[in-house]
Structure formats: C-alpha cells, structure tokens
C-alpha cells in the first residue's frame, strides 16, 4: 500500500470505522534514521488505533525506529516480511526475510526489548516455488520464540523473480488452508488472514477459522465496505453513516489541510471510491480529479460534484481560493 495509506487516507477510513486497526504504508528504517521523521510519522490523533509498518533488516536500526514509533504515539509496530518488489529486495528486507527467520527473530526481539507496544509481523506463506506448509509453519515457530504473538499472513507465495508486485498479488494461488492450519497449530497466537478477501461475507467465512482479516486494496477502492464494521464486528450501535455526511466531513478536513499550504488534492484522491457502484459516481470522480479545480475551495468543488452548481464542465474561474477487522471475543 505504498503511497496509498498515508495519514489522509487513514483519516478518511477512520470516519467509516472507529475500531478497525489501521496500518501505515511501509516506512523504511533508512527513511526514518536519515530522512524527515515528521513527514513519515506525523498522523492525526483521530487515526487511533494505528500501527506503523516498518521495512528493514538490521535489528539495531529496527529497534531505534520502534522507539520512534512509541515517541510518536503509534499503537503497534509491524515488520514487513511480505513485500516482493525488486527495490525492497535490493534493500534486503521485505519478503526475502522469510529466508532468514533467525534474523527476523533477532529483529523482533530487539524491538520488543525497547518498546512496550505490540511488535507484529506481516509475511507470505512461502517464497518462490517453496510451496509446502512446513516452510511457513517453521518461520512462524521461530519468530514466536522471540516473543511475537501476532502474525498477519498473506495467503500467497511471494515470487521474488519474474513477477511484478501487482502480479504477486494475483498470480501465486491463494492457499487459505495454510493460514487456517497455522491457527490450529498455534492456537495461542493471533493469526490474521490477508489476501483476496473482498466482501463482508468472505470476512465472516474467514473469521470462523482465524482471529482477524486484513483488507488492503479492496478497502481502498470500495471504502463503503467498512461503513458497518463497527456494528458488525465490534458490537457498537449502528453509526448511521451516510456517504453525504462522510464526504462533508472530508471536505471540511480538506479545507483545514489547504489552510496549512498543502494541496487538498492529496486528500481528495483517497475518497474517489466513496460512491462506487452508485449513479453519478463517475461524475464525482471526474470533478474531484479535474486539474482545473486546483486551488479552488473544496466546498465549491463538492457542490459542483453534487451537481448543485451547474454541469461538470462549469467554469471554475469564479471559485474562491481555499486556504484489520479483528474478531472480538
């Protein structure tokens, strides 16, 4: 979810569900130790609970970054052992770490020694053509000995050669039975399933076998899927969300963001899927994505998107410039 689940995206998703655990995009240890820490770690207080996902392979560096996560107020640190991109491989982290469970265990221990928030691991079920269950079972067993209690398991292999990151999300077959077996074999651990789940019915099916379900791109492209999760999975009263109310809150958030000098388009891009599947959704996306409205007050753009201020190609010249679903026992 690189460049997708930034703080603006998470603010939007939090309007739809108060209790689902949100994850940041992966942040590398190098970016935190040698780059702009506030740019990578700043987030809105409304985002809690939120986990910082780290990419790295040096236990000492990961420990330093875990301490930063605590200082900035994150609720969890997650080590990415599942990303198969070539850029990540060149950094010797991501999915290739599954070939070094001892190093992952050392990294988990180094982080757990310096923080008191959960340290979790996200990973695949195998690497390349290593497709036997014993590989992922032994990986989890080794990491669990270092004190990790939560594993987010993408139920596909990661092919380190020959497939793009997109193909790695689609070509290797899903093997949900591996993840189910992990829960049976490690009943004391929290096992969260990831990969291919796209509906609440599918979430419900998986929750009969595992402790939680993680959604990525489906939640991003069809965010309204999350609107009833608090009542469905967390025992909360129905919040009575409406798309209109959620969009209105996002527009006010865009106004506040624009007042800081940051373009509000960095926010609006994340809510383009809010009306997916409904009449007029395409028109709304076109308006919010149209570069000719850059610099306009987002409240005026919202009115145009709703069709209340004329056709989609209305002249913007007169506009005012604007300043993991987890099961609960």
N, C-alpha and C positions, 0 to 999 in steps of 0.2 A: 504493500500500500504506500510505497514511496511517493511523495508529492501529493498524496490524496488525503490521508487522515491527519491533516495539520490541525492547529488549535481552532481555526474557524469551522472546519468540518466537524470537529468534536463538539463545539458549542451547538451547532445545528442538531446533531444527533442527540445531544443531551436534552434538547427541548422535547424530543419524541419519547425518550425513556430515561427516567431518573436513576434507575438502579443497575442497568446493564453495564458491565465493566468495559470501558473504552481503552483502546491501545493507541499509542502514538505510532507514527511511521517509524521505521528503524532509523536510529541515530548512531553513527559510528563513534567509537571511542576517540578516534583521531579528531573528529569534528568537535568533540567536547573538550578534549585536552589541549587542542591547538587552534581552536576556532572561536566563534562568537557564541558563548554559552547562552546568554539570554535569548538569542534568536532561535536556538534549538530547544530550549527548555521552558520558556515562558508559556504559561497557559492561563485560561480563565478559571477562576475558582469554582464556577458552576460545573466544570467538567468532572469533578469527583463523582465516583471513583475512576481514576485514570492510571494506567500503567505505562511506564517508559520502557520501550523496547530498544535494547542495545545490540549493536553489531560489533564484535571484536573477538580476539582470541588470546589476548595477554591477560592472565589473571590479575596482575597488579594494576593494569590500566582499567580493567573492568571494575575492580574494587574502588578505584578513585571515582569512576563515573557513577557507581552505585551510591556513593556518598553524596555526589552532586544531586542525584535523584531525591534523596532524603531532604537535602537542604532546600530544594525547590518545591517540596511538598507532594511528590508522587506517592501513590498508594502501593505500588508494586514495581519491581524491576524484572523485565523479561529478556532472556538471552535468545537471540535468533540463531537457530541452528537449522533453518529450513530454506533460506533464500538461495536459489541456484544460479543467480546471474554471474556472468563472467567477471564483472567488476568486483563483486563481492568475493568471488573465488580468488582473484588476484590479491585481495587483502587477507586471504587465508582464514576467512570466517564464513558464517552462513552455513549452508547445507554440508559443505565439505568437513565441518567439525564433527559430523556424525561418524567420520572415520577415526576420530580421536576422542573417544569417550573419556579417557583418563584426563585429557586436557580440559574437557568440558566440566568434569567433576571438580578439578582444581579451581576452575574459574567460578563455579557455583560456590564452592567453599570460601574462596577469597572474598566474594561479595557478601555471603552470609555472615562472615566474621566481622564485617564493619557496618552492617545495617540491621535494623530490626523490622523491616518490612519484608513481605514475601519475595523470594527470588525464584522465578519460574523459568521454564524452558519451552520454546516452541520448536518443533522439528518435524521431519518427514518420517515415513515408515521404512525408508531404505534409500540407498544411493545407487544410481545407475541400474544395472541389471541384478543387483543383490535383492532378491525378492522373497527371501524366506523370513518367516516370522521371528525366528531366533535372533536376527540382527537387531531389530528394534527392541525386542524384549531385553537383550543384554545391554543395549545402550541405556535404556531406562533404569535397569537394575543398577548399573554403575553410577549413574547420576544420583539416583535416590540414596545411595550410600553416603553421598556428600551432603545430604540434608534437603535436597529438592523434593517438594511434596506435590507440585502441580506441573502437569505436562500437557501442552497444547499440541495435539497430534494432527498434522495434515496427512490425510489418509491416502497419499500417493507417494511413490518414489520421486526423488529429485534426480534427473539426468543431468550430470554436470557437463556433458559434451553432446552436441548435436541438436539440442532443443533450446529455443528462446525461453525467457521467463514466462511469456504468455503460453507457449506450448507446454511448458512444465506444469501449468495449471489445468491442462486439458488432455494431453496425450497419455501420460502414465495412468494406468487404470486405478480407479478408486477401490480400496480394499477396506471397507468399513469393518469387516470381520476381524481384521488385525487389531483395530482400536478396541473393539468390544472384548477381544480376548485379553488385551492389556488390562482392562478394568477387572476382568475375572481373576487374572493372575496377580494383580496388585490392588486388591480391594481397599487397602489403606491409603492409596494415593488418589489424588484428584486428577481424573483423566477427562480432557476436553477434546471433542472431535471437531476437526476443521476440514473443509473441502467439499464442494459440490452441493451443499445444503442451500435450498433456495426458497422454501416455504415454511410456514409455521407447522403444517402437517408433518413435514420432514423433520423439523426440530423435535416435535413431540415423539416421533418414532425413535430418534436417536437418544432422547433422554430416558428411554426405557433401558438403555444399555450403558450409558456413560453419565458423567456428572455434569457436563456442560457442553455447549455447542458454540463455536466461534464462526461468525459470518464476516466476510470481507467485502468483496465486490458486489454481491447481491444487496447487502445492506446499503452500500453506497449508491447504486443505481436505482434501487427501489426503496428509498428510506421509509416510506409509509408502512412498510412491513413491520417496523419497530413500534408503531403507534400504540399497540395494545400489549406490549411485552410486560409492562409493569403489572398490569392486572392479571395477565395470563400466567406469568411465571414467578412473580414476586408478591402476590397476594395483596396488591394495592387496589383501592377503588378505581373504577374506570375514570381516567382523567378527562374523558370527553373531548379529546383533541379534535380539532378541525384543521384542514390544510390551510384555510384562510387565516386562522389565528397563528399557526406556526409561521407562515410566510410573513405576517405582520410583525411578529417578534424578530424575525431575521432582518427585516427591513430596518427596524429601529437599531438593531445591532450594527448593520452596515453604516448607518448614519454615524454611530459612535466611532466605528473604525475609520471612516473617512475623515472625521474630525482630528484624528491623530496624524493625518497625512498619508495613510496607507490606502491604496485604491480599493474601493468596495467590491470591485470585480473579483478580488481574491477570496471574498466571502461568497458572492452570488454563485460562483461556479459549482459550489458544493451542493446547492439546493436545486439544481436543474432537474433532478428526477422526482421532485416532490409531487408533481401532478401526473406522473407517468400512468398511462392507461386510461386517462380521463379526457373527454373532449376539451380541446383548447390547449392541451399540454404542449404540443409542438409550437404553437404561437407564443406561449410563455417562454419557452426555451429560446426562441429566436430573439425575443425582446431582450431578455437578460443577457444574451450572448452578443448582442449587436454593439460593435465598437463605436457607433455614432452616439451612443448614450454615455460614453465615457466622460466622467466629470459632472454628469447630471446628478441631481438629488435622487437617491434611490427610491424615495417615496413617490416621486413623479414617475420614475420608471415602472414602479409597481402598478401605478394607476394605468399606465399605457398597457402593461402586460395583462391587466384585467379587462382591457377593452373599454375602460371608462373615460379615456382621454383621446379617443379617436382611433383610427386604424393603426396597424402595426408600423406602417412606414410614416407615421406622423413626424413632422419636422421637430427635432429636439432643440432647435435654436433658442426657443423661449424658456427653456427649463432653467431653474435656479441651480447654481452650483452648490454642491453639498459638501459641506465640511466632511460481551460474550455472554450470551444468555446462559446464565447458570441456574441449575435447578436448586430451589430452596427446600430443604427438608423440614 
